[in-house]
Amino acid sequence: MTNKNKNSMPSKEIKEPYKCSNCYIIRLFLLAVVFIVLLALIQSDKLHYLDFVTPSNAATLIVFLGVIMFLIKLTKYVFEKKKH
């Protein structure tokens, strides 16, 4: 009698699950959002120091970080192209 169940593979053939970095980043972001929402619900009267967090400030931060990342990748590309 042979067992043809997929779960009965020898241990040397079991592979580690692939960990997607994008999925990890999205999970961290969602966890941070949930934490902020819970904090806002629990401590609503004591969060006056977070008044600077507005949609326009968040958009400015995202654009600023995007420009910085673009410049870093552009300089990396230029230096790698000069080496070849």
Backbone hydrogen bonds in HBPLUS format (Angstrom, degrees):
<---DONOR---> <-ACCEPTOR-->    atom                        ^
c    i                          cat <-CA-CA->   ^        H-A-AA   ^      H-
h    n   atom  resd res      DA  || num        DHA   H-A  angle D-A-AA Bond
n    s   type  num  typ     dist DA aas  dist angle  dist       angle   num
A0008-SER N   A0005-ASN O   3.26 MM   3  5.68 167.5  2.27 112.8 116.4     1
A0013-GLU N   A0010-PRO O   3.06 MM   3  5.67 154.6  2.13 117.5 124.8     2
A0014-ILE N   A0011-SER O   3.35 MM   3  5.38 156.9  2.41 100.9 107.5     3
A0024-TYR N   A0020-CYS O   3.08 MM   4  6.33 153.4  2.15 144.8 152.4     4
A0025-ILE N   A0021-SER O   2.98 MM   4  6.20 156.8  2.04 147.5 152.8     5
A0026-ILE N   A0022-ASN O   2.95 MM   4  6.18 160.8  1.98 150.8 156.1     6
A0027-ARG N   A0023-CYS O   2.92 MM   4  6.09 157.9  1.96 147.7 153.7     7
A0028-LEU N   A0024-TYR O   3.00 MM   4  6.25 157.3  2.06 146.3 152.2     8
A0029-PHE N   A0025-ILE O   2.95 MM   4  6.17 156.6  2.00 148.1 154.7     9
A0030-LEU N   A0026-ILE O   2.92 MM   4  6.15 165.5  1.95 153.2 156.6    10
A0031-LEU N   A0027-ARG O   2.92 MM   4  6.06 155.1  1.98 146.5 153.8    11
A0032-ALA N   A0028-LEU O   2.93 MM   4  6.14 152.9  2.01 145.2 152.4    12
A0033-VAL N   A0029-PHE O   2.93 MM   4  6.23 156.4  1.98 151.5 158.0    13
A0034-VAL N   A0030-LEU O   2.94 MM   4  6.16 164.7  1.97 150.3 154.0    14
A0035-PHE N   A0031-LEU O   2.95 MM   4  6.11 156.4  2.01 144.3 151.3    15
A0036-ILE N   A0032-ALA O   2.92 MM   4  6.15 157.8  1.97 149.0 154.5    16
A0037-VAL N   A0033-VAL O   2.93 MM   4  6.17 160.8  1.97 153.2 158.3    17
A0038-LEU N   A0034-VAL O   2.93 MM   4  6.13 164.7  1.95 151.8 155.9    18
A0039-LEU N   A0035-PHE O   2.89 MM   4  6.04 158.5  1.94 147.3 153.9    19
A0040-ALA N   A0036-ILE O   2.87 MM   4  6.05 153.5  1.94 146.1 153.3    20
A0041-LEU N   A0037-VAL O   2.95 MM   4  6.20 150.2  2.04 147.5 155.5    21
A0042-ILE N   A0038-LEU O   2.96 MM   4  6.14 156.5  2.02 150.3 156.4    22
A0043-GLN N   A0039-LEU O   2.86 MM   4  5.77 167.4  1.87 151.2 155.5    23
A0046-LYS N   A0043-GLN O   3.15 MM   3  5.44 147.0  2.26 109.0 118.6    24
A0050-LEU N   A0047-LEU O   3.15 MM   3  5.67 167.3  2.16 115.8 119.5    25
A0051-ASP N   A0048-HIS O   3.35 MM   3  5.64 146.4  2.47 116.4 114.8    26
A0053-VAL N   A0050-LEU O   3.17 MM   3  5.73 164.0  2.20 114.5 119.5    27
A0058-ALA N   A0054-THR O   2.94 MM   4  6.18 159.1  1.98 156.9 163.2    28
A0059-ALA N   A0055-PRO O   2.91 MM   4  6.09 157.5  1.97 145.5 151.7    29
A0060-THR N   A0056-SER O   2.93 MM   4  6.09 155.3  2.00 143.1 149.9    30
A0061-LEU N   A0057-ASN O   2.97 MM   4  6.16 157.0  2.02 145.6 151.4    31
A0062-ILE N   A0058-ALA O   2.96 MM   4  6.21 158.0  2.01 148.9 154.8    32
A0063-VAL N   A0059-ALA O   2.96 MM   4  6.18 163.5  1.99 151.3 155.4    33
A0064-PHE N   A0060-THR O   2.91 MM   4  6.02 163.2  1.94 149.2 154.4    34
A0065-LEU N   A0061-LEU O   2.90 MM   4  6.07 165.9  1.92 151.7 155.2    35
A0066-GLY N   A0062-ILE O   2.92 MM   4  6.05 149.2  2.02 142.0 151.3    36
A0067-VAL N   A0063-VAL O   2.93 MM   4  6.19 155.7  1.99 152.2 157.7    37
A0068-ILE N   A0064-PHE O   3.02 MM   4  6.28 162.1  2.05 150.4 155.3    38
A0069-MET N   A0065-LEU O   2.91 MM   4  6.10 162.7  1.94 147.7 152.4    39
A0070-PHE N   A0066-GLY O   2.92 MM   4  6.08 154.4  1.98 144.5 151.9    40
A0071-LEU N   A0067-VAL O   2.92 MM   4  6.17 161.6  1.96 152.6 156.9    41
A0072-ILE N   A0068-ILE O   3.02 MM   4  6.27 157.1  2.07 150.0 156.2    42
A0073-LYS N   A0069-MET O   2.98 MM   4  6.19 164.9  2.00 150.4 154.4    43
A0074-LEU N   A0070-PHE O   2.82 MM   4  5.98 152.1  1.90 149.2 157.8    44
A0075-THR N   A0071-LEU O   2.99 MM   4  6.16 163.8  2.02 148.0 151.4    45
A0076-LYS N   A0072-ILE O   3.00 MM   4  6.19 157.1  2.06 146.2 153.2    46
A0077-TYR N   A0073-LYS O   2.91 MM   4  6.07 154.3  1.98 143.2 150.1    47
A0078-VAL N   A0074-LEU O   2.93 MM   4  6.18 161.0  1.96 151.0 156.0    48
A0079-PHE N   A0075-THR O   2.98 MM   4  6.15 165.6  2.00 151.3 154.6    49
A0080-GLU N   A0076-LYS O   3.01 MM   4  6.15 155.1  2.07 145.7 152.7    50
A0081-LYS N   A0077-TYR O   2.88 MM   4  6.02 149.6  1.97 147.5 156.2    51
A0082-LYS N   A0078-VAL O   3.04 MM   4  6.29 147.1  2.16 144.9 153.0    52
A0083-LYS N   A0079-PHE O   3.31 MM   4  6.53 140.9  2.48 137.0 145.9    53
